[in-house]
């Protein structure tokens, strides 16, 4: 059986890459290939600054030993174009290349390669060499594919989007009426300013000032949580904004199913947010910024509504219009569920990587 060494954070960590790895390990792919895991990065670890530095220095040697012991045919690197993870994973790529392994270099978002090192020609040249050293570069979006085709033309590039276990279909939302209750919004994700969370609160204040009865549930944790709570309290929005912390499993499913709209005016360099796929699978249309792979997944006015980042007035207006047109929420919820069922399933994800791994071994 062909062995695949998957590099990424702890499988118990709360991150998009950890979710991706867990999906592969629990998918039909694990029956056809011998999947192994080598943990990288600090996510899921409890360590001091000193131990983190020691791990950073020793980890490439540890990978070298692991590859000798396990002798996988393919090394599948999961990374992103962020400075810290990029340089760390370059060392792993070099180790795998020295040992003659086939390399899959999967990029989970981040900057586009043309602007990653700005005008530094030397570092940009090294970046181009890194991509060409991989046997295949896997991307999440068509936007990325176009940029990488310009950066490393004639190289093996593939788009393999994220996927989810779509779970039970909340079919009751098809025909349910939400006309007689306050519109319920939800934000699910990391509580960081780049996710547009402060703009959401500004939009909620504008909507409340129009005399509308509306609710927002914020599910998640992150570096800006305290500042966000302070803002909600200062604006007197505690009666319509609730913080529930990070949610998982059935609790998360319940929040998705009870919500009418998912608000996510992000200006982060997103790949393909799992929260987007989860909201659509739950028939909860997204009101979201069209960044990263998001426009590949949904169409404006069909599966949800696109809004520009950093413009709370526009976000508020979009929510108000949907509040006045509840039928469109039901229609977009149905279309979103169908979209996820048709393409963004774990079985499709496993099939895509199965084909890729077999092609590399030919």
GIMOWO-V200028 format. One record per residue. N is the residue number from 1. PHI is phi in degrees with one decimal (none if undefined). PSI is psi in radians with two decimals (NA if undefined). NEAR is the number of other ideal C-beta (glycine too) atoms within 8 Angstrom. Layout:
n=N phi=PHI psi=PSI near=NEAR
n=N phi=PHI psi=PSI near=NEAR
This chain:
n=1 phi=none psi=2.39 near=5
n=2 phi=-67.6 psi=2.31 near=9
n=3 phi=-97.1 psi=2.38 near=12
n=4 phi=-122.7 psi=2.17 near=14
n=5 phi=-97.5 psi=1.96 near=15
n=6 phi=-94.8 psi=2.13 near=13
n=7 phi=-101.3 psi=2.26 near=12
n=8 phi=179.1 psi=-3.12 near=12
n=9 phi=-69.3 psi=3.08 near=14
n=10 phi=-52.4 psi=2.45 near=9
n=11 phi=-68.9 psi=-0.28 near=10
n=12 phi=-93.4 psi=-0.08 near=5
n=13 phi=-72.3 psi=2.74 near=9
n=14 phi=-97.1 psi=1.63 near=5
n=15 phi=-159.4 psi=2.81 near=8
n=16 phi=-64.3 psi=-0.66 near=10
n=17 phi=-69.4 psi=-0.67 near=11
n=18 phi=-62.3 psi=-0.71 near=16
n=19 phi=-60.3 psi=-0.77 near=9
n=20 phi=-59.7 psi=-0.81 near=12
n=21 phi=-63.7 psi=-0.78 near=14
n=22 phi=-61.1 psi=-0.65 near=9
n=23 phi=-62.7 psi=-0.74 near=13
n=24 phi=-65.3 psi=-0.75 near=14
n=25 phi=-67.0 psi=-0.45 near=11
n=26 phi=-107.1 psi=0.26 near=7
n=27 phi=-101.5 psi=3.02 near=11
n=28 phi=-59.0 psi=-0.29 near=9
n=29 phi=-59.9 psi=-0.60 near=11
n=30 phi=-70.0 psi=-0.28 near=10
n=31 phi=-86.0 psi=-0.41 near=4
n=32 phi=-98.6 psi=-0.42 near=7
n=33 phi=-128.5 psi=2.68 near=11
n=34 phi=-88.7 psi=1.75 near=8
n=35 phi=-90.6 psi=2.23 near=10
n=36 phi=-118.5 psi=2.74 near=10
n=37 phi=-124.7 psi=2.32 near=10
n=38 phi=-121.6 psi=2.04 near=9
n=39 phi=-77.9 psi=2.31 near=8
n=40 phi=-129.3 psi=2.83 near=10
n=41 phi=78.9 psi=3.07 near=9
n=42 phi=-95.7 psi=-0.21 near=7
n=43 phi=-63.1 psi=2.28 near=10
n=44 phi=85.2 psi=0.09 near=10
n=45 phi=-113.9 psi=2.59 near=9
n=46 phi=-109.9 psi=1.83 near=2
n=47 phi=-149.5 psi=2.68 near=7
n=48 phi=-81.7 psi=3.02 near=5
n=49 phi=-62.6 psi=-0.68 near=5
n=50 phi=-65.3 psi=-0.83 near=6
n=51 phi=-66.0 psi=-0.53 near=8
n=52 phi=-66.4 psi=-0.73 near=11
n=53 phi=-64.6 psi=-0.75 near=8
n=54 phi=-61.9 psi=-0.78 near=8
n=55 phi=-61.2 psi=-0.74 near=10
n=56 phi=-60.1 psi=-0.70 near=8
n=57 phi=-75.6 psi=-0.62 near=6
n=58 phi=-90.6 psi=-0.33 near=8
n=59 phi=-58.1 psi=-0.73 near=12
n=60 phi=-59.6 psi=-0.67 near=10
n=61 phi=-67.1 psi=-0.65 near=7
n=62 phi=-64.9 psi=-0.68 near=8
n=63 phi=-64.6 psi=-0.72 near=13
n=64 phi=-54.9 psi=-0.84 near=11
n=65 phi=-64.4 psi=-0.73 near=8
n=66 phi=-63.5 psi=-0.70 near=10
n=67 phi=-68.6 psi=-0.60 near=15
n=68 phi=-66.1 psi=-0.77 near=8
n=69 phi=-68.0 psi=-0.81 near=6
n=70 phi=-89.2 psi=-0.50 near=9
n=71 phi=52.8 psi=0.96 near=7
n=72 phi=-73.1 psi=2.66 near=12
n=73 phi=-80.8 psi=-0.52 near=9
n=74 phi=-127.4 psi=2.37 near=15
n=75 phi=-109.7 psi=2.12 near=14
n=76 phi=-109.0 psi=1.78 near=11
n=77 phi=-85.9 psi=2.25 near=14
n=78 phi=-111.1 psi=2.01 near=11
n=79 phi=-142.1 psi=-3.02 near=11
n=80 phi=-151.3 psi=2.79 near=11
n=81 phi=-84.8 psi=1.17 near=12
n=82 phi=-119.9 psi=2.51 near=8
n=83 phi=-54.6 psi=-0.86 near=5
n=84 phi=-64.0 psi=-0.87 near=6
n=85 phi=-70.2 psi=-0.56 near=10
n=86 phi=-61.8 psi=-0.92 near=14
n=87 phi=-67.0 psi=-0.64 near=8
n=88 phi=-60.2 psi=-0.80 near=12
n=89 phi=-78.4 psi=-0.35 near=12
n=90 phi=-60.2 psi=-0.72 near=10
n=91 phi=-61.9 psi=-0.71 near=10
n=92 phi=-65.9 psi=-0.70 near=15
n=93 phi=-61.6 psi=-0.73 near=14
n=94 phi=-62.6 psi=-0.74 near=9
n=95 phi=-60.8 psi=-0.82 near=12
n=96 phi=-63.9 psi=-0.65 near=13
n=97 phi=-68.9 psi=-0.71 near=10
n=98 phi=-58.2 psi=-0.65 near=7
n=99 phi=-86.8 psi=0.08 near=9
n=100 phi=73.9 psi=0.48 near=4
n=101 phi=-84.6 psi=2.62 near=12
n=102 phi=-70.4 psi=2.44 near=9
n=103 phi=-124.7 psi=2.19 near=15
n=104 phi=-103.9 psi=2.13 near=15
n=105 phi=-112.0 psi=1.75 near=13
n=106 phi=-99.6 psi=2.18 near=12
n=107 phi=-101.6 psi=2.05 near=14
n=108 phi=-100.7 psi=1.14 near=12
n=109 phi=85.3 psi=-2.95 near=11
n=110 phi=104.4 psi=-2.90 near=11
n=111 phi=-72.0 psi=2.79 near=8
n=112 phi=-76.1 psi=2.59 near=8
n=113 phi=-62.7 psi=-0.54 near=14
n=114 phi=-64.3 psi=-0.48 near=7
n=115 phi=-113.8 psi=0.01 near=7
n=116 phi=-59.2 psi=-0.80 near=12
n=117 phi=-106.9 psi=0.35 near=8
n=118 phi=53.4 psi=-2.02 near=5
n=119 phi=-105.7 psi=0.27 near=4
n=120 phi=-81.6 psi=1.84 near=7
n=121 phi=-68.6 psi=-0.63 near=6
n=122 phi=-65.2 psi=-0.88 near=6
n=123 phi=-67.1 psi=-0.60 near=8
n=124 phi=-66.0 psi=-0.65 near=11
n=125 phi=-64.5 psi=-0.69 near=8
n=126 phi=-63.6 psi=-0.73 near=9
n=127 phi=-60.0 psi=-0.74 near=12
n=128 phi=-63.6 psi=-0.68 near=11
n=129 phi=-64.0 psi=-0.68 near=8
n=130 phi=-59.1 psi=-0.83 near=11
n=131 phi=-64.1 psi=-0.72 near=14
n=132 phi=-71.3 psi=-0.36 near=8
n=133 phi=-75.6 psi=-0.34 near=8
n=134 phi=-83.4 psi=2.56 near=12
n=135 phi=-76.0 psi=-0.44 near=7
n=136 phi=-152.9 psi=2.43 near=12
n=137 phi=-111.0 psi=2.15 near=14
n=138 phi=-105.8 psi=2.28 near=12
n=139 phi=-122.5 psi=2.94 near=13
n=140 phi=-102.5 psi=-0.33 near=14
n=141 phi=-141.0 psi=2.80 near=14
n=142 phi=-68.2 psi=-0.57 near=8
n=143 phi=-61.3 psi=-0.78 near=10
n=144 phi=-64.1 psi=-0.73 near=14
n=145 phi=-58.1 psi=-0.78 near=11
n=146 phi=-62.2 psi=-0.72 near=8
n=147 phi=-66.5 psi=-0.73 near=11
n=148 phi=-71.9 psi=-0.56 near=14
n=149 phi=-63.7 psi=-0.62 near=9
n=150 phi=-72.2 psi=-0.59 near=7
n=151 phi=-81.0 psi=-0.73 near=10
n=152 phi=-131.2 psi=1.24 near=12
n=153 phi=-61.1 psi=2.59 near=6
n=154 phi=67.4 psi=0.30 near=3
n=155 phi=-98.8 psi=2.82 near=9
n=156 phi=-76.0 psi=1.76 near=6
n=157 phi=-118.8 psi=2.41 near=12
n=158 phi=-137.7 psi=2.52 near=10
n=159 phi=-100.5 psi=2.05 near=11
n=160 phi=-127.7 psi=1.69 near=11
n=161 phi=-68.0 psi=2.80 near=13
n=162 phi=-63.3 psi=2.92 near=13
n=163 phi=-149.0 psi=2.96 near=10
n=164 phi=-140.8 psi=2.78 near=13
n=165 phi=-80.3 psi=1.94 near=6
n=166 phi=-76.9 psi=-0.31 near=9
n=167 phi=68.7 psi=-2.85 near=6
n=168 phi=-70.7 psi=2.39 near=4
n=169 phi=-80.6 psi=2.07 near=7
n=170 phi=-76.8 psi=1.23 near=8
n=171 phi=-62.4 psi=-0.40 near=5
n=172 phi=-59.6 psi=-0.38 near=6
n=173 phi=-75.0 psi=-0.26 near=10
n=174 phi=-58.4 psi=-0.87 near=9
n=175 phi=-111.4 psi=0.08 near=5
n=176 phi=-73.9 psi=2.61 near=7
n=177 phi=-102.4 psi=2.33 near=6
n=178 phi=-117.1 psi=0.38 near=10
n=179 phi=-71.2 psi=-0.51 near=5
n=180 phi=-100.7 psi=0.27 near=4
n=181 phi=-134.0 psi=2.76 near=6
n=182 phi=-60.3 psi=2.48 near=6
n=183 phi=-64.4 psi=2.26 near=14
n=184 phi=-108.3 psi=2.10 near=13
n=185 phi=-104.1 psi=2.72 near=16
n=186 phi=-140.8 psi=2.47 near=16
n=187 phi=-117.4 psi=2.20 near=15
n=188 phi=-123.9 psi=2.09 near=13
n=189 phi=159.2 psi=-2.97 near=10
n=190 phi=-76.8 psi=2.33 near=7
n=191 phi=-85.4 psi=1.42 near=13
n=192 phi=-131.9 psi=2.53 near=10
n=193 phi=-55.1 psi=-0.63 near=6
n=194 phi=-66.0 psi=-0.22 near=7
n=195 phi=-83.7 psi=0.00 near=12
n=196 phi=82.3 psi=0.31 near=13
n=197 phi=-68.6 psi=-0.59 near=13
n=198 phi=-73.1 psi=-0.59 near=10
n=199 phi=-65.7 psi=-0.57 near=13
n=200 phi=-62.1 psi=-0.79 near=15
n=201 phi=-64.5 psi=-0.71 near=14
n=202 phi=-61.2 psi=-0.71 near=10
n=203 phi=-65.5 psi=-0.72 near=14
n=204 phi=-61.1 psi=-0.69 near=15
n=205 phi=-62.8 psi=-0.75 near=10
n=206 phi=-62.8 psi=-0.73 near=11
n=207 phi=-66.6 psi=-0.75 near=12
n=208 phi=-61.8 psi=-0.68 near=11
n=209 phi=-65.8 psi=-0.30 near=6
n=210 phi=-85.2 psi=0.01 near=7
n=211 phi=85.3 psi=0.23 near=4
n=212 phi=-86.6 psi=2.56 near=9
n=213 phi=-96.8 psi=1.96 near=6
n=214 phi=-143.5 psi=2.67 near=14
n=215 phi=-128.2 psi=2.56 near=11
n=216 phi=-133.2 psi=2.22 near=14
n=217 phi=-107.0 psi=2.23 near=12
n=218 phi=-108.3 psi=1.99 near=13
n=219 phi=-113.9 psi=2.02 near=13
n=220 phi=150.4 psi=3.13 near=12
n=221 phi=-145.0 psi=2.90 near=7
n=222 phi=165.1 psi=-3.10 near=8
n=223 phi=-67.2 psi=-0.39 near=5
n=224 phi=-106.1 psi=0.31 near=11
n=225 phi=-62.5 psi=-0.83 near=10
n=226 phi=-63.4 psi=-0.75 near=6
n=227 phi=-64.6 psi=-0.62 near=7
n=228 phi=-67.2 psi=-0.75 near=13
n=229 phi=-62.5 psi=-0.69 near=9
n=230 phi=-63.0 psi=-0.71 near=8
n=231 phi=-64.4 psi=-0.77 near=10
n=232 phi=-60.8 psi=-0.76 near=11
n=233 phi=-65.9 psi=-0.74 near=9
n=234 phi=-64.2 psi=-0.56 near=6
n=235 phi=-89.2 psi=0.00 near=8
n=236 phi=66.9 psi=0.67 near=6
n=237 phi=-105.6 psi=0.24 near=12
n=238 phi=-63.3 psi=-0.40 near=7
n=239 phi=-77.9 psi=-0.27 near=5
n=240 phi=-125.1 psi=-0.04 near=10
n=241 phi=-122.4 psi=2.20 near=12
n=242 phi=-122.2 psi=2.42 near=7
n=243 phi=-105.4 psi=2.20 near=7
n=244 phi=-117.6 psi=0.05 near=8
n=245 phi=74.4 psi=-3.01 near=7
n=246 phi=-69.8 psi=2.39 near=7
n=247 phi=-124.3 psi=2.63 near=11
n=248 phi=-142.0 psi=2.84 near=5
n=249 phi=54.6 psi=-2.31 near=6
n=250 phi=-64.7 psi=-0.57 near=5
n=251 phi=-64.5 psi=-0.74 near=8
n=252 phi=-65.5 psi=-0.75 near=12
n=253 phi=-57.3 psi=-0.75 near=11
n=254 phi=-63.3 psi=-0.73 near=8
n=255 phi=-63.2 psi=-0.77 near=14
n=256 phi=-60.2 psi=-0.80 near=15
n=257 phi=-70.1 psi=-0.53 near=11
n=258 phi=-83.6 psi=-0.26 near=6
n=259 phi=-82.5 psi=2.65 near=14
n=260 phi=-95.7 psi=-0.60 near=8
n=261 phi=-141.7 psi=2.54 near=15
n=262 phi=-103.4 psi=2.11 near=18
n=263 phi=-105.3 psi=2.23 near=15
n=264 phi=-155.3 psi=1.23 near=15
n=265 phi=-83.2 psi=1.00 near=17
n=266 phi=-69.3 psi=2.58 near=13
n=267 phi=-125.7 psi=0.34 near=9
n=268 phi=-74.8 psi=2.76 near=8
n=269 phi=-79.7 psi=1.32 near=8
n=270 phi=-69.3 psi=2.65 near=11
n=271 phi=-90.2 psi=-1.72 near=14
n=272 phi=-133.9 psi=1.76 near=16
n=273 phi=-63.1 psi=2.28 near=13
n=274 phi=-63.2 psi=-0.55 near=10
n=275 phi=-60.9 psi=-0.59 near=10
n=276 phi=-62.7 psi=-0.84 near=15
n=277 phi=-64.2 psi=-0.70 near=15
n=278 phi=-64.4 psi=-0.71 near=12
n=279 phi=-65.3 psi=-0.75 near=16
n=280 phi=-66.4 psi=-0.69 near=18
n=281 phi=-63.4 psi=-0.52 near=14
n=282 phi=-89.0 psi=0.17 near=13
n=283 phi=60.2 psi=0.60 near=15
n=284 phi=-112.7 psi=1.69 near=15
n=285 phi=-60.0 psi=2.45 near=16
n=286 phi=-87.3 psi=2.48 near=16
n=287 phi=-111.5 psi=1.83 near=15
n=288 phi=-147.2 psi=2.73 near=16
n=289 phi=-85.4 psi=2.44 near=13
n=290 phi=-83.5 psi=1.21 near=7
n=291 phi=-113.7 psi=2.82 near=10
n=292 phi=56.6 psi=-2.32 near=13
n=293 phi=-88.0 psi=0.02 near=15
n=294 phi=-57.4 psi=-0.77 near=14
n=295 phi=-65.8 psi=-0.33 near=10
n=296 phi=-71.1 psi=-0.53 near=9
n=297 phi=-87.2 psi=-0.75 near=13
n=298 phi=-129.5 psi=2.69 near=14
n=299 phi=-110.7 psi=2.43 near=6
n=300 phi=-62.1 psi=2.23 near=8
n=301 phi=83.6 psi=-0.16 near=5
n=302 phi=-103.8 psi=-0.94 near=8
n=303 phi=-106.9 psi=-0.24 near=12
n=304 phi=177.3 psi=-2.83 near=14
n=305 phi=-130.4 psi=2.31 near=12
n=306 phi=-87.0 psi=2.41 near=9
n=307 phi=-133.3 psi=2.59 near=12
n=308 phi=-71.5 psi=2.66 near=8
n=309 phi=-73.8 psi=2.72 near=11
n=310 phi=62.3 psi=0.43 near=8
n=311 phi=-130.7 psi=1.40 near=10
n=312 phi=-60.7 psi=-0.52 near=12
n=313 phi=-64.4 psi=-0.71 near=8
n=314 phi=-69.8 psi=-0.69 near=9
n=315 phi=-60.5 psi=-0.80 near=15
n=316 phi=-60.3 psi=-0.74 near=13
n=317 phi=-63.1 psi=-0.75 near=8
n=318 phi=-61.9 psi=-0.73 near=11
n=319 phi=-67.0 psi=-0.71 near=16
n=320 phi=-62.3 psi=-0.72 near=11
n=321 phi=-64.0 psi=-0.68 near=8
n=322 phi=-71.2 psi=-0.57 near=15
n=323 phi=-61.1 psi=-0.60 near=10
n=324 phi=-83.7 psi=-0.21 near=6
n=325 phi=-130.3 psi=1.26 near=8
n=326 phi=-65.5 psi=-0.49 near=11
n=327 phi=-61.8 psi=-0.61 near=6
n=328 phi=-67.7 psi=-0.52 near=8
n=329 phi=-64.6 psi=-0.79 near=13
n=330 phi=-63.0 psi=-0.73 near=14
n=331 phi=-64.6 psi=-0.79 near=8
n=332 phi=-68.6 psi=-0.58 near=14
n=333 phi=-62.1 psi=-0.74 near=13
n=334 phi=-63.7 psi=-0.79 near=10
n=335 phi=-64.8 psi=-0.64 near=10
n=336 phi=-66.4 psi=-0.75 near=18
n=337 phi=-60.1 psi=-0.78 near=13
n=338 phi=-62.9 psi=-0.66 near=8
n=339 phi=-64.2 psi=-0.78 near=13
n=340 phi=-67.8 psi=-0.74 near=14
n=341 phi=-61.1 psi=-0.56 near=8
n=342 phi=-79.6 psi=-0.40 near=6
n=343 phi=-146.7 psi=-0.48 near=7
n=344 phi=-102.6 psi=0.83 near=13
n=345 phi=-103.8 psi=2.75 near=12
n=346 phi=-64.6 psi=-0.56 near=11
n=347 phi=-62.8 psi=-0.67 near=8
n=348 phi=-67.4 psi=-0.72 near=10
n=349 phi=-58.8 psi=-0.83 near=15
n=350 phi=-62.9 psi=-0.70 near=12
n=351 phi=-64.4 psi=-0.71 near=9
n=352 phi=-61.8 psi=-0.80 near=10
n=353 phi=-72.0 psi=-0.55 near=11
n=354 phi=-59.7 psi=-0.83 near=12
n=355 phi=-62.3 psi=-0.73 near=8
n=356 phi=-64.3 psi=-0.84 near=13
n=357 phi=-60.6 psi=-0.74 near=13
n=358 phi=-66.3 psi=-0.67 near=8
n=359 phi=-63.7 psi=-0.68 near=7
n=360 phi=-67.0 psi=-0.46 near=11
n=361 phi=-88.4 psi=-0.06 near=9
n=362 phi=-75.1 psi=NA near=4
